[in-house]
Amino acid sequence: MSKPIKVLFIGDIVGAPGLSLLETLLASLISKYEADFVIANAENSHEGMGINEEIIRSLYGLGVHVITGGNHSFAKWKIYPYMKTDTHLLRPLNYPKGAHGFGYGIYDIPGTSHKIGVVNLQGRTYMQPIDDPFRTSDRVLEKIHEQTPMVFIDFHAEATAEKMAFAWYVDGRVSVVAGTHTHIPTADARLLPKSTGYITDVGMTGPYHSVIGMDKETAIKRFLIQTPHKYKMANGDNRICGLFAELDPDSGKCLRIASVTYPAFETGPSS
């Protein structure tokens, strides 16, 4: 049996607070988990919505190999030309034909002879009515499996049921399905019966003194008054949330999966 491949996935990076924390701590996390390959979702990294070239270069410099996105991948139009050139920057594959950028890639894992496929998909329930992520995955998995059995999917979706249904749909055909978008880490990291690792949402990397990254008072007003308010980034109680997985490079099976939260959440003083 080949040596397991260790993958570290960083959940939705939200603005400067999330980026600052990664600048300080990502190298230590990579070392702690002895990660061979690092993926990060950064669709909210620029001022809480979108991404730019400066942030992309910074993340690569910190040790990130692939950047994934979601419904905010296209929020900043200045990134469009760059999206056509960088195969390590992904946006959801199931956007209609003609959308800028790449939805998946097959990448060499540094220091090994192995490759890993990374796919970015977006759900449709309570989100834009884009192409079907289920059937889109069927088409791309055939191509990836010609080169590697290891496949990591960032499934960016609002509905828990859609994330879970998708994971059952691809169980045994992919290594990991990591749910993103809702910014709150769930406690269900587990191995499905056919050895696909799954979690409903890895959580966000950013300020938790917030409403999913947004200033608390602004968010509360939106609900109280039911009128639009300008998006305002929050700050405080910054944390990294993500996922660690060990993969069998020969079969593509997930051998181990675990949530990553630093610093860990506390429930209060011990009695």
MARPA-192790 format. One line per 10 residues: number of its first residue (from 1); their letters; for each residue x, y, z of N, C-alpha, C. Coordinates in nm, 3 decimals, always signed. Layout:
<nulos>
NUM> A> X/Y/Z/X/Y/Z/X/Y/Z; ... $
</nulos>
This chain:
<nulos>
1> MSKPIKVLFI> +0.083/-0.119/+0.000/+0.000/+0.000/+0.000/+0.087/+0.125/+0.000; +0.057/+0.219/-0.085/+0.132/+0.344/-0.092/+0.107/+0.429/+0.032; +0.199/+0.519/+0.057/+0.184/+0.612/+0.169/+0.062/+0.700/+0.147; -0.024/+0.718/+0.247/-0.142/+0.803/+0.232/-0.106/+0.946/+0.195; -0.193/+1.007/+0.115/-0.180/+1.147/+0.079/-0.263/+1.229/+0.176; -0.203/+1.332/+0.232/-0.269/+1.415/+0.332/-0.310/+1.548/+0.271; -0.440/+1.576/+0.280/-0.497/+1.696/+0.219/-0.553/+1.786/+0.327; -0.519/+1.914/+0.321/-0.574/+2.015/+0.412/-0.660/+2.109/+0.330; -0.785/+2.127/+0.373/-0.879/+2.216/+0.304/-0.918/+2.328/+0.398; -0.905/+2.452/+0.353/-0.940/+2.569/+0.432/-1.076/+2.620/+0.389 $
11> GDIVGAPGLS> -1.168/+2.633/+0.485/-1.303/+2.678/+0.456/-1.308/+2.825/+0.416; -1.422/+2.866/+0.361/-1.444/+3.000/+0.303/-1.369/+3.111/+0.376; -1.269/+3.168/+0.310/-1.191/+3.277/+0.367/-1.272/+3.407/+0.353; -1.299/+3.471/+0.466/-1.383/+3.591/+0.465/-1.299/+3.715/+0.495; -1.270/+3.790/+0.391/-1.207/+3.920/+0.403/-1.070/+3.922/+0.469; -1.028/+4.044/+0.506/-0.897/+4.065/+0.567/-0.877/+3.987/+0.697; -0.980/+3.972/+0.783/-0.959/+3.895/+0.905/-0.916/+3.750/+0.877; -0.981/+3.687/+0.780/-0.945/+3.550/+0.745/-0.808/+3.540/+0.684; -0.776/+3.633/+0.594/-0.646/+3.632/+0.528/-0.534/+3.657/+0.629; -0.555/+3.750/+0.721/-0.454/+3.782/+0.821/-0.424/+3.660/+0.909 $
21> LLETLLASLI> -0.527/+3.589/+0.946/-0.508/+3.471/+1.030/-0.430/+3.363/+0.956; -0.458/+3.345/+0.828/-0.384/+3.246/+0.749/-0.237/+3.286/+0.734; -0.211/+3.414/+0.717/-0.073/+3.460/+0.707/+0.006/+3.422/+0.832; -0.063/+3.423/+0.945/+0.003/+3.393/+1.072/+0.013/+3.243/+1.100; -0.092/+3.168/+1.064/-0.103/+3.032/+1.114/-0.101/+2.920/+1.010; -0.120/+2.952/+0.882/-0.132/+2.842/+0.784/-0.008/+2.756/+0.778; +0.110/+2.815/+0.781/+0.233/+2.737/+0.775/+0.240/+2.636/+0.890; +0.198/+2.680/+1.007/+0.199/+2.589/+1.123/+0.100/+2.475/+1.106; -0.018/+2.505/+1.049/-0.116/+2.400/+1.027/-0.068/+2.300/+0.921; -0.006/+2.351/+0.816/+0.048/+2.261/+0.714/+0.152/+2.168/+0.776 $
31> SKYEADFVIA> +0.236/+2.222/+0.862/+0.337/+2.142/+0.929/+0.274/+2.043/+1.027; +0.175/+2.089/+1.103/+0.110/+2.002/+1.202/+0.047/+1.880/+1.136; -0.023/+1.902/+1.025/-0.093/+1.792/+0.959/-0.009/+1.725/+0.850; +0.114/+1.773/+0.834/+0.206/+1.718/+0.732/+0.135/+1.711/+0.597; +0.067/+1.820/+0.562/-0.017/+1.822/+0.443/+0.067/+1.816/+0.315; +0.028/+1.725/+0.227/+0.091/+1.713/+0.095/+0.028/+1.808/-0.005; -0.099/+1.843/+0.019/-0.173/+1.924/-0.077/-0.271/+2.012/-0.001; -0.277/+2.140/-0.040/-0.361/+2.237/+0.033/-0.457/+2.304/-0.065; -0.584/+2.304/-0.028/-0.691/+2.367/-0.106/-0.758/+2.470/-0.016; -0.799/+2.582/-0.074/-0.869/+2.684/+0.005/-0.982/+2.745/-0.076 $
41> NAENSHEGMG> -1.097/+2.762/-0.012/-1.208/+2.833/-0.075/-1.191/+2.982/-0.044; -1.183/+3.065/-0.150/-1.153/+3.206/-0.129/-1.250/+3.298/-0.202; -1.373/+3.254/-0.223/-1.469/+3.336/-0.298/-1.514/+3.461/-0.222; -1.487/+3.464/-0.090/-1.524/+3.581/-0.009/-1.402/+3.654/+0.046; -1.287/+3.632/-0.014/-1.164/+3.682/+0.047/-1.140/+3.830/+0.025; -1.197/+3.889/-0.081/-1.177/+4.032/-0.108/-1.295/+4.112/-0.053; -1.274/+4.175/+0.061/-1.376/+4.259/+0.123/-1.507/+4.184/+0.149; -1.497/+4.054/+0.170/-1.614/+3.974/+0.202/-1.691/+3.921/+0.084; -1.649/+3.956/-0.040/-1.722/+3.909/-0.158/-1.631/+3.919/-0.280; -1.591/+3.804/-0.336/-1.505/+3.803/-0.452/-1.359/+3.783/-0.417 $
51> INEEIIRSLY> -1.273/+3.796/-0.520/-1.130/+3.771/-0.503/-1.055/+3.859/-0.602; -0.926/+3.884/-0.576/-0.844/+3.958/-0.671/-0.708/+3.891/-0.686; -0.629/+3.941/-0.781/-0.501/+3.877/-0.812/-0.403/+3.885/-0.694; -0.404/+3.994/-0.623/-0.313/+4.009/-0.509/-0.338/+3.901/-0.404; -0.464/+3.874/-0.376/-0.498/+3.770/-0.279/-0.459/+3.633/-0.332; -0.483/+3.608/-0.458/-0.446/+3.480/-0.518/-0.297/+3.455/-0.502; -0.215/+3.554/-0.538/-0.070/+3.538/-0.526/-0.029/+3.516/-0.380; -0.094/+3.587/-0.290/-0.063/+3.572/-0.147/-0.093/+3.430/-0.099; -0.207/+3.375/-0.138/-0.243/+3.240/-0.095/-0.147/+3.136/-0.151; -0.108/+3.152/-0.277/-0.009/+3.060/-0.333/+0.122/+3.069/-0.254 $
61> GLGVHVITGG> +0.161/+3.191/-0.217/+0.283/+3.210/-0.141/+0.278/+3.147/-0.003; +0.158/+3.134/+0.052/+0.141/+3.074/+0.184/+0.138/+2.922/+0.179; +0.133/+2.865/+0.059/+0.135/+2.719/+0.047/+0.009/+2.657/-0.006; -0.087/+2.738/-0.050/-0.211/+2.685/-0.109/-0.182/+2.644/-0.253; -0.228/+2.525/-0.290/-0.205/+2.473/-0.425/-0.322/+2.502/-0.520; -0.444/+2.497/-0.467/-0.563/+2.519/-0.549/-0.661/+2.607/-0.471; -0.720/+2.703/-0.541/-0.820/+2.792/-0.481/-0.955/+2.763/-0.544; -1.056/+2.736/-0.461/-1.191/+2.711/-0.510/-1.280/+2.831/-0.483; -1.400/+2.830/-0.542/-1.491/+2.943/-0.527/-1.634/+2.901/-0.507; -1.725/+2.987/-0.555/-1.868/+2.962/-0.537/-1.948/+3.069/-0.607 $
71> NHSFAKWKIY> -2.065/+3.102/-0.551/-2.154/+3.198/-0.616/-2.099/+3.340/-0.617; -1.994/+3.367/-0.538/-1.932/+3.500/-0.540/-1.801/+3.502/-0.619; -1.772/+3.394/-0.690/-1.649/+3.392/-0.770/-1.647/+3.503/-0.874; -1.766/+3.542/-0.921/-1.775/+3.642/-1.027/-1.812/+3.780/-0.976; -1.799/+3.802/-0.843/-1.845/+3.928/-0.783/-1.761/+4.047/-0.825; -1.632/+4.026/-0.852/-1.543/+4.136/-0.890/-1.502/+4.117/-1.037; -1.554/+4.199/-1.123/-1.536/+4.179/-1.267/-1.392/+4.192/-1.313; -1.309/+4.262/-1.237/-1.170/+4.280/-1.278/-1.091/+4.149/-1.281; -1.142/+4.047/-1.212/-1.072/+3.919/-1.208/-1.101/+3.833/-1.332; -1.200/+3.870/-1.410/-1.244/+3.786/-1.523/-1.131/+3.748/-1.618 $
81> PYMKTDTHLL> -1.050/+3.843/-1.669/-0.943/+3.804/-1.761/-0.844/+3.706/-1.698; -0.812/+3.729/-1.570/-0.717/+3.640/-1.501/-0.774/+3.500/-1.486; -0.903/+3.488/-1.464/-0.965/+3.357/-1.445/-0.943/+3.266/-1.566; -0.922/+3.325/-1.683/-0.901/+3.247/-1.804/-0.760/+3.189/-1.813; -0.670/+3.237/-1.727/-0.529/+3.201/-1.740/-0.477/+3.108/-1.631; -0.543/+3.102/-1.518/-0.491/+3.029/-1.401/-0.573/+2.903/-1.378; -0.518/+2.787/-1.409/-0.591/+2.660/-1.393/-0.598/+2.614/-1.248; -0.525/+2.681/-1.159/-0.530/+2.648/-1.017/-0.635/+2.730/-0.943; -0.698/+2.822/-1.013/-0.808/+2.902/-0.958/-0.938/+2.848/-1.017; -1.023/+2.792/-0.932/-1.145/+2.728/-0.980/-1.269/+2.808/-0.942 $
91> RPLNYPKGAH> -1.372/+2.793/-1.025/-1.507/+2.842/-0.993/-1.600/+2.724/-1.021; -1.726/+2.728/-0.975/-1.813/+2.612/-0.994/-1.823/+2.569/-1.141; -1.797/+2.443/-1.163/-1.795/+2.385/-1.298/-1.929/+2.393/-1.368; -2.039/+2.388/-1.291/-2.172/+2.378/-1.352/-2.236/+2.513/-1.385; -2.155/+2.622/-1.391/-2.206/+2.744/-1.451/-2.221/+2.722/-1.602; -2.315/+2.789/-1.665/-2.338/+2.766/-1.808/-2.214/+2.792/-1.894; -2.211/+2.728/-2.009/-2.103/+2.744/-2.104/-2.083/+2.892/-2.136; -1.957/+2.935/-2.135/-1.925/+3.075/-2.161/-1.880/+3.151/-2.038; -1.906/+3.095/-1.919/-1.861/+3.159/-1.796/-1.708/+3.155/-1.790; -1.649/+3.259/-1.734/-1.504/+3.267/-1.725/-1.448/+3.160/-1.632 $
101> GFGYGIYDIP> -1.327/+3.114/-1.661/-1.254/+3.031/-1.567/-1.269/+2.882/-1.585; -1.214/+2.809/-1.487/-1.206/+2.663/-1.489/-1.284/+2.605/-1.371; -1.351/+2.492/-1.393/-1.430/+2.430/-1.288/-1.367/+2.309/-1.223; -1.260/+2.259/-1.285/-1.189/+2.146/-1.225/-1.047/+2.142/-1.280; -0.964/+2.065/-1.215/-0.827/+2.046/-1.263/-0.770/+1.918/-1.207; -0.665/+1.869/-1.271/-0.590/+1.752/-1.224/-0.449/+1.801/-1.196; -0.403/+1.782/-1.073/-0.281/+1.847/-1.028/-0.179/+1.747/-0.975; -0.052/+1.774/-1.003/+0.055/+1.696/-0.943/+0.064/+1.728/-0.794; +0.084/+1.626/-0.714/+0.102/+1.646/-0.571/+0.251/+1.658/-0.544; +0.299/+1.772/-0.498/+0.443/+1.794/-0.480/+0.509/+1.686/-0.395 $
111> GTSHKIGVVN> +0.626/+1.645/-0.439/+0.702/+1.547/-0.364/+0.657/+1.404/-0.382; +0.559/+1.381/-0.470/+0.509/+1.246/-0.494/+0.495/+1.223/-0.644; +0.461/+1.101/-0.680/+0.434/+1.069/-0.820/+0.284/+1.067/-0.849; +0.204/+1.116/-0.754/+0.059/+1.106/-0.763/-0.005/+1.236/-0.811; -0.127/+1.223/-0.860/-0.208/+1.337/-0.901/-0.340/+1.334/-0.824; -0.401/+1.450/-0.812/-0.534/+1.460/-0.749/-0.623/+1.548/-0.835; -0.747/+1.507/-0.851/-0.846/+1.589/-0.919/-0.921/+1.674/-0.818; -0.938/+1.800/-0.848/-1.017/+1.890/-0.763/-1.130/+1.946/-0.847; -1.253/+1.935/-0.795/-1.372/+1.979/-0.867/-1.447/+2.079/-0.779; -1.491/+2.187/-0.839/-1.573/+2.287/-0.771/-1.713/+2.282/-0.832 $
121> LQGRTYMQPI> -1.814/+2.256/-0.749/-1.952/+2.250/-0.796/-2.039/+2.337/-0.708; -2.152/+2.380/-0.761/-2.245/+2.465/-0.685/-2.385/+2.406/-0.688; -2.451/+2.406/-0.572/-2.588/+2.360/-0.564/-2.685/+2.459/-0.626; -2.810/+2.414/-0.641/-2.912/+2.499/-0.705/-3.028/+2.536/-0.613; -3.046/+2.463/-0.504/-3.157/+2.491/-0.413/-3.133/+2.623/-0.339; -3.225/+2.719/-0.354/-3.214/+2.853/-0.296/-3.095/+2.931/-0.352; -3.045/+2.890/-0.468/-2.934/+2.959/-0.532/-2.967/+2.979/-0.680; -2.871/+3.031/-0.757/-2.896/+3.054/-0.898/-2.933/+2.924/-0.969; -3.026/+2.931/-1.064/-3.067/+2.810/-1.137/-2.967/+2.777/-1.248; -2.849/+2.732/-1.209/-2.746/+2.697/-1.307/-2.758/+2.549/-1.344 $
131> DDPFRTSDRV> -2.659/+2.495/-1.413/-2.668/+2.358/-1.462/-2.665/+2.257/-1.346; -2.708/+2.136/-1.374/-2.721/+2.030/-1.275/-2.584/+1.985/-1.225; -2.552/+2.000/-1.096/-2.421/+1.956/-1.046/-2.406/+1.805/-1.044; -2.516/+1.732/-1.030/-2.510/+1.587/-1.024/-2.460/+1.530/-1.157; -2.528/+1.566/-1.265/-2.489/+1.513/-1.396/-2.359/+1.574/-1.446; -2.332/+1.697/-1.405/-2.203/+1.757/-1.438/-2.090/+1.675/-1.378; -2.109/+1.629/-1.255/-2.004/+1.548/-1.191/-1.983/+1.417/-1.266; -2.089/+1.358/-1.318/-2.074/+1.233/-1.394/-1.977/+1.250/-1.509; -1.992/+1.360/-1.581/-1.909/+1.383/-1.699/-1.763/+1.405/-1.662; -1.739/+1.486/-1.560/-1.601/+1.520/-1.527/-1.529/+1.406/-1.456 $
141> LEKIHEQTPM> -1.600/+1.327/-1.377/-1.535/+1.218/-1.305/-1.478/+1.114/-1.400; -1.545/+1.090/-1.510/-1.491/+0.996/-1.609/-1.355/+1.043/-1.659; -1.341/+1.172/-1.685/-1.215/+1.228/-1.734/-1.106/+1.219/-1.626; -1.142/+1.256/-1.503/-1.043/+1.256/-1.396/-0.993/+1.114/-1.366; -1.084/+1.018/-1.366/-1.046/+0.881/-1.331/-0.953/+0.817/-1.433; -0.941/+0.878/-1.549/-0.843/+0.829/-1.646/-0.700/+0.856/-1.599; -0.685/+0.954/-1.507/-0.551/+0.991/-1.462/-0.526/+0.965/-1.314; -0.632/+0.968/-1.232/-0.613/+0.949/-1.088/-0.743/+0.903/-1.023; -0.734/+0.818/-0.919/-0.855/+0.781/-0.844/-0.889/+0.881/-0.733; -0.797/+0.973/-0.705/-0.820/+1.069/-0.596/-0.892/+1.193/-0.648 $
151> VFIDFHAEAT> -1.009/+1.220/-0.589/-1.089/+1.334/-0.631/-1.143/+1.405/-0.508; -1.119/+1.535/-0.501/-1.169/+1.619/-0.391/-1.271/+1.715/-0.450; -1.393/+1.718/-0.393/-1.497/+1.807/-0.443/-1.536/+1.909/-0.337; -1.528/+2.036/-0.374/-1.584/+2.146/-0.295/-1.725/+2.167/-0.349; -1.825/+2.126/-0.268/-1.965/+2.140/-0.310/-2.023/+2.261/-0.238; -2.041/+2.369/-0.313/-2.079/+2.499/-0.257/-2.231/+2.512/-0.268; -2.302/+2.497/-0.157/-2.448/+2.491/-0.164/-2.512/+2.543/-0.036; -2.636/+2.588/-0.051/-2.713/+2.642/+0.061/-2.784/+2.532/+0.140; -2.843/+2.439/+0.070/-2.930/+2.340/+0.135/-2.852/+2.218/+0.184; -2.867/+2.188/+0.311/-2.805/+2.069/+0.369/-2.847/+1.943/+0.294 $
161> AEKMAFAWYV> -2.975/+1.933/+0.261/-3.025/+1.814/+0.193/-2.957/+1.793/+0.058; -2.933/+1.903/-0.015/-2.868/+1.890/-0.145/-2.724/+1.843/-0.130; -2.654/+1.896/-0.030/-2.516/+1.852/-0.006/-2.512/+1.704/+0.027; -2.600/+1.660/+0.115/-2.601/+1.520/+0.156/-2.640/+1.428/+0.040; -2.741/+1.470/-0.036/-2.784/+1.389/-0.149/-2.671/+1.373/-0.250; -2.598/+1.482/-0.274/-2.487/+1.474/-0.368/-2.379/+1.379/-0.318; -2.348/+1.387/-0.190/-2.245/+1.298/-0.134/-2.284/+1.151/-0.150; -2.410/+1.118/-0.125/-2.455/+0.980/-0.146/-2.448/+0.942/-0.294; -2.474/+1.039/-0.380/-2.473/+1.013/-0.524/-2.333/+0.975/-0.574; -2.229/+1.037/-0.515/-2.093/+1.010/-0.563/-2.015/+0.920/-0.468 $
171> DGRVSVVAGT> -2.078/+0.867/-0.364/-2.008/+0.781/-0.269/-1.938/+0.666/-0.343; -1.810/+0.651/-0.317/-1.732/+0.547/-0.382/-1.667/+0.590/-0.511; -1.708/+0.706/-0.563/-1.649/+0.757/-0.687/-1.556/+0.875/-0.665; -1.563/+0.935/-0.547/-1.473/+1.046/-0.514/-1.416/+1.023/-0.375; -1.308/+1.091/-0.346/-1.242/+1.074/-0.216/-1.308/+1.156/-0.107; -1.341/+1.283/-0.137/-1.396/+1.374/-0.037/-1.501/+1.464/-0.100; -1.611/+1.485/-0.029/-1.707/+1.591/-0.061/-1.709/+1.685/+0.058; -1.658/+1.806/+0.037/-1.653/+1.907/+0.143/-1.757/+2.014/+0.114; -1.856/+2.028/+0.199/-1.957/+2.130/+0.182/-1.906/+2.267/+0.224; -1.939/+2.369/+0.143/-1.904/+2.507/+0.176/-2.025/+2.596/+0.152 $
181> HTHIPTADAR> -2.011/+2.723/+0.183/-2.106/+2.830/+0.155/-2.180/+2.882/+0.278; -2.225/+2.796/+0.369/-2.308/+2.845/+0.480/-2.227/+2.899/+0.598; -2.093/+2.879/+0.595/-2.000/+2.945/+0.687/-2.005/+2.896/+0.831; -2.089/+2.800/+0.863/-2.097/+2.748/+1.000/-2.052/+2.602/+0.999; -1.947/+2.567/+1.074/-1.897/+2.429/+1.071/-1.998/+2.330/+1.129; -2.016/+2.220/+1.061/-2.104/+2.114/+1.110/-2.022/+2.002/+1.173; -2.088/+1.922/+1.253/-2.019/+1.821/+1.334/-2.032/+1.680/+1.275; -2.047/+1.670/+1.142/-2.075/+1.539/+1.083/-1.966/+1.489/+0.990; -1.841/+1.527/+1.013/-1.732/+1.472/+0.933/-1.727/+1.321/+0.952; -1.736/+1.247/+0.842/-1.747/+1.100/+0.853/-1.712/+1.034/+0.721 $
191> LLPKSTGYIT> -1.694/+0.902/+0.728/-1.674/+0.821/+0.610/-1.806/+0.755/+0.571; -1.846/+0.773/+0.447/-1.965/+0.707/+0.397/-1.933/+0.560/+0.367; -2.034/+0.475/+0.346/-2.012/+0.330/+0.335/-1.910/+0.288/+0.228; -1.900/+0.365/+0.120/-1.806/+0.329/+0.013/-1.677/+0.410/+0.020; -1.651/+0.464/+0.140/-1.523/+0.530/+0.171/-1.502/+0.667/+0.110; -1.611/+0.738/+0.087/-1.600/+0.880/+0.054/-1.609/+0.960/+0.184; -1.514/+1.050/+0.206/-1.519/+1.137/+0.322/-1.617/+1.250/+0.298; -1.691/+1.286/+0.402/-1.798/+1.387/+0.384/-1.812/+1.476/+0.507; -1.840/+1.605/+0.481/-1.885/+1.697/+0.585/-1.982/+1.794/+0.519; -2.090/+1.828/+0.589/-2.191/+1.916/+0.532/-2.139/+2.057/+0.513 $
201> DVGMTGPYHS> -2.066/+2.112/+0.610/-2.003/+2.242/+0.589/-1.878/+2.252/+0.675; -1.768/+2.294/+0.614/-1.643/+2.304/+0.687/-1.636/+2.429/+0.773; -1.724/+2.526/+0.748/-1.720/+2.652/+0.820/-1.634/+2.754/+0.749; -1.627/+2.874/+0.804/-1.551/+2.981/+0.739/-1.422/+3.008/+0.815; -1.329/+3.071/+0.746/-1.206/+3.120/+0.807/-1.217/+3.272/+0.811; -1.244/+3.322/+0.931/-1.270/+3.465/+0.943/-1.330/+3.499/+1.078; -1.404/+3.611/+1.087/-1.453/+3.662/+1.215/-1.585/+3.596/+1.258; -1.583/+3.532/+1.374/-1.704/+3.467/+1.424/-1.784/+3.559/+1.517; -1.734/+3.676/+1.552/-1.817/+3.778/+1.615/-1.890/+3.850/+1.502; -1.985/+3.781/+1.442/-2.045/+3.828/+1.318/-2.170/+3.746/+1.289 $
211> VIGMDKETAI> -2.235/+3.778/+1.181/-2.339/+3.692/+1.123/-2.281/+3.641/+0.991; -2.226/+3.522/+0.996/-2.154/+3.457/+0.886/-2.056/+3.551/+0.816; -1.986/+3.632/+0.895/-1.883/+3.720/+0.843/-1.925/+3.866/+0.833; -2.053/+3.891/+0.845/-2.106/+4.027/+0.831/-2.121/+4.094/+0.968; -2.101/+4.223/+0.971/-2.121/+4.301/+1.093/-2.256/+4.268/+1.157; -2.255/+4.241/+1.287/-2.375/+4.193/+1.356/-2.491/+4.292/+1.347; -2.463/+4.419/+1.377/-2.571/+4.518/+1.380/-2.634/+4.537/+1.242; -2.551/+4.537/+1.139/-2.602/+4.551/+1.003/-2.690/+4.433/+0.967; -2.645/+4.313/+1.002/-2.722/+4.194/+0.972/-2.855/+4.192/+1.047; -2.853/+4.233/+1.172/-2.976/+4.236/+1.252/-3.076/+4.333/+1.190 $
221> KRFLIQTPHK> -3.029/+4.449/+1.145/-3.118/+4.546/+1.082/-3.185/+4.488/+0.958; -3.112/+4.411/+0.883/-3.171/+4.349/+0.764/-3.292/+4.264/+0.800; -3.280/+4.191/+0.911/-3.390/+4.105/+0.951/-3.502/+4.183/+1.019; -3.467/+4.284/+1.095/-3.569/+4.363/+1.165/-3.651/+4.448/+1.069; -3.584/+4.515/+0.976/-3.649/+4.614/+0.891/-3.688/+4.558/+0.754; -3.619/+4.449/+0.714/-3.647/+4.386/+0.585/-3.620/+4.479/+0.467; -3.515/+4.562/+0.483/-3.472/+4.649/+0.374/-3.322/+4.627/+0.351; -3.272/+4.658/+0.232/-3.129/+4.637/+0.203/-3.040/+4.727/+0.288; -2.923/+4.675/+0.325/-2.821/+4.752/+0.394/-2.686/+4.718/+0.332; -2.599/+4.817/+0.325/-2.468/+4.796/+0.267/-2.391/+4.690/+0.345 $
231> YKMANGDNRI> -2.328/+4.598/+0.271/-2.249/+4.493/+0.335/-2.133/+4.555/+0.412; -2.117/+4.514/+0.536/-2.008/+4.563/+0.619/-1.939/+4.444/+0.684; -1.809/+4.433/+0.659/-1.731/+4.324/+0.716/-1.725/+4.334/+0.868; -1.725/+4.218/+0.931/-1.706/+4.212/+1.076/-1.558/+4.188/+1.108; -1.527/+4.195/+1.237/-1.393/+4.160/+1.285/-1.407/+4.113/+1.429; -1.318/+4.026/+1.469/-1.320/+3.976/+1.606/-1.351/+3.827/+1.614; -1.288/+3.760/+1.709/-1.302/+3.615/+1.729/-1.268/+3.541/+1.599; -1.154/+3.576/+1.542/-1.114/+3.517/+1.414/-1.066/+3.373/+1.433; -1.113/+3.286/+1.344/-1.078/+3.144/+1.352/-1.057/+3.086/+1.213; -0.974/+2.983/+1.208/-0.959/+2.903/+1.087/-1.045/+2.780/+1.101 $
241> CGLFAELDPD> -1.131/+2.756/+1.003/-1.208/+2.633/+0.999/-1.179/+2.562/+0.867; -1.165/+2.433/+0.875/-1.134/+2.356/+0.756/-1.150/+2.208/+0.777; -1.073/+2.133/+0.699/-1.089/+1.988/+0.696/-0.955/+1.924/+0.667; -0.929/+1.811/+0.733/-0.810/+1.731/+0.706/-0.853/+1.593/+0.662; -0.791/+1.542/+0.557/-0.826/+1.409/+0.508/-0.700/+1.334/+0.466; -0.700/+1.203/+0.492/-0.595/+1.115/+0.443/-0.655/+1.026/+0.335; -0.588/+1.018/+0.220/-0.640/+0.944/+0.105/-0.546/+0.833/+0.066; -0.602/+0.722/+0.021/-0.525/+0.613/-0.036/-0.502/+0.645/-0.184; -0.378/+0.670/-0.225/-0.355/+0.710/-0.364/-0.379/+0.598/-0.465; -0.384/+0.474/-0.419/-0.404/+0.363/-0.511/-0.552/+0.340/-0.543 $
251> SGKCLRIASV> -0.638/+0.357/-0.441/-0.781/+0.333/-0.461/-0.863/+0.461/-0.465; -0.808/+0.570/-0.413/-0.883/+0.695/-0.401/-0.972/+0.701/-0.279; -0.974/+0.596/-0.198/-1.060/+0.595/-0.080/-1.009/+0.691/+0.026; -1.103/+0.749/+0.098/-1.069/+0.832/+0.213/-1.045/+0.741/+0.333; -0.930/+0.752/+0.393/-0.895/+0.669/+0.508/-0.930/+0.736/+0.640; -0.929/+0.868/+0.638/-0.956/+0.943/+0.761/-1.002/+1.082/+0.724; -1.097/+1.136/+0.799/-1.144/+1.273/+0.777/-1.174/+1.336/+0.912; -1.138/+1.461/+0.927/-1.160/+1.530/+1.054/-1.173/+1.679/+1.032; -1.259/+1.743/+1.111/-1.272/+1.888/+1.107/-1.147/+1.953/+1.166; -1.117/+2.071/+1.117/-1.007/+2.150/+1.171/-1.064/+2.285/+1.215 $
261> TYPAFETGPS> -1.047/+2.318/+1.342/-1.091/+2.449/+1.393/-0.983/+2.504/+1.484; -0.932/+2.622/+1.450/-0.829/+2.683/+1.535/-0.850/+2.835/+1.541; -0.855/+2.888/+1.664/-0.864/+2.814/+1.790/-0.999/+2.745/+1.805; -1.002/+2.641/+1.884/-1.125/+2.564/+1.903/-1.232/+2.648/+1.973; -1.358/+2.618/+1.944/-1.467/+2.685/+2.013/-1.475/+2.636/+2.157; -1.510/+2.728/+2.247/-1.525/+2.693/+2.388/-1.671/+2.705/+2.429; -1.714/+2.618/+2.519/-1.854/+2.620/+2.564/-1.870/+2.690/+2.699; -1.762/+2.736/+2.756/-1.772/+2.805/+2.884/-1.675/+2.747/+2.985; -1.662/+2.811/+3.101/-1.567/+2.762/+3.202/-1.611/+2.627/+3.257; -1.515/+2.543/+3.291/-1.547/+2.412/+3.348/-1.598/+2.431/+3.490 $
271> S> -1.684/+2.340/+3.534/-1.742/+2.351/+3.669/-1.651/+2.289/+3.772 $
</nulos>
